Amino acid sequence: MEASYLINRPDNEIVKNATTDILKRSDALKFHTGLPEYRPTPLFRLPDLALKYNVGDIYIKDESHRFGLNAFKGLGAVYAISELLKENPNLETFCTATDGNHGRAVAWGATRFEKRSVVFVPGDTTLQRMKCIEKEGARVEKVQGNYDDACAVAEKACKENGWELVQDMAWEGYEKIPADIMAGYLSLFREMEDSIHTLPDSRADVVFMQAGVGSFAGAGAFYYLNRYGARRPRIVTVEPLEADGIFASFTSGQLTTSTGNATTIMAGLNCGTPSLGAWDILKNGVDVALKIPDHYARRAVRELFFPDGCDRRIISGESGAGGLAGFLAVMSEKNLEPVRKVLNITKSSNILFISTEGDTDKTVFNEIITTGESTEKK
Ligand SMILES: Cc1ncc(COP(=O)(O)O)c(C=O)c1O
């Protein structure tokens, strides 16, 4: 199976709406740096991987070190919960739907403020992911259906029980909380730019960002557009072949749900419908949308775990390594030559990835590194 691409011609304008107003006004990094658990996550250089693919330099930010949660998602959830509690300190229960990492983050955020959480997960969520969420203090319930179905169940349960929905996905009329979550993700990009400028010849030319509902990539695109305008790094979104809501939206020119079969090992990216707040930013700031088969995710996990030469080992899960997986597809497939051209990937390009999780599902991860394949059906 091959990857597919779509070349976008963005106008590099940040749309004015409820989401971008919040992103412009917020200072989540100030909030995060005040948390006792806060440490900036490391940014590593992988010169031997860069040599292997004949590019200038490769940087990777390792979010497995974030708040002890093994993924970046805590940044968004804890900030959004803190904003909600500022408005109403009496809120007692926070609820969400998740394919793993966001649910764990909401549970952690709620427990931090001595509040309760209820987390709904799609039917194919592994026991291990459910246990990780429970460990942070949440009640976890499995829903018959996919991620979109779990979102609908969570929304209904909130209405019926008076719980507060903390969803990382926006739709018409539900924009503030997902925007606060994106504002939380901005801390990662602000941190990273500070560290990248301390490295020699440091600038990112191309950034590959993996996408589920697109809130993470949307925050990244907002960050670069806001800071650099049209002189920003070139931006690529990467999705699973069968969960391609952003790719489908670029294809149709408007927010569109994927018609894929939602089968992928990239559990965190297994989302059908893009977030409204994210899509409005992505459409104006992304150069290329990619969708890739799972074998690139497996290869990316292995590239990072079994590094060439003196590069350091990085533990990155199937979704965490999604950005690198997209790069591997671009550098390997003949039919992706136009992508290499439009991104202007040359031997002096600096490429940036964000490993958004560590081995969040140890069973799948171990299968990938021991056999090179995962038999896990997701
Ligand atoms: C590890 C990881 N990376 C990336 C993403 C994608 O984030 P978003 O859904 O905001 O696109 C997720 C989402 O759950 C994730 O768990």
The ligand as a MOL file (V3000), in Angstrom:
LIG
                    3D

  0  0  0     0  0            999 V3000
M  V30 BEGIN CTAB
M  V30 COUNTS 16 16 0 0 0
M  V30 BEGIN ATOM
M  V30 1 C 0.3940 10.5080 20.6160 0
M  V30 2 C -0.5150 11.3820 19.8440 0
M  V30 3 N -0.0120 12.1190 18.8600 0
M  V30 4 C -0.7930 12.9280 18.1330 0
M  V30 5 C -2.1460 13.0130 18.3640 0
M  V30 6 C -2.9830 13.8760 17.4800 0
M  V30 7 O -3.5550 14.9440 18.1160 0
M  V30 8 P -4.8830 15.5740 17.5240 0
M  V30 9 O -6.0010 14.6140 17.7630 0
M  V30 10 O -5.0210 16.8600 18.2250 0
M  V30 11 O -4.6450 15.7350 16.0580 0
M  V30 12 C -2.7180 12.2500 19.3980 0
M  V30 13 C -4.1450 12.3220 19.7090 0
M  V30 14 O -4.6670 11.6150 20.5400 0
M  V30 15 C -1.8760 11.4070 20.1570 0
M  V30 16 O -2.3540 10.6410 21.1530 0
M  V30 END ATOM
M  V30 BEGIN BOND
M  V30 1 1 1 2
M  V30 2 1 2 3
M  V30 3 2 2 15
M  V30 4 2 3 4
M  V30 5 1 4 5
M  V30 6 1 5 6
M  V30 7 2 5 12
M  V30 8 1 6 7
M  V30 9 1 7 8
M  V30 10 2 8 9
M  V30 11 1 8 10
M  V30 12 1 8 11
M  V30 13 1 12 13
M  V30 14 1 12 15
M  V30 15 2 13 14
M  V30 16 1 15 16
M  V30 END BOND
M  V30 END CTAB
M  END
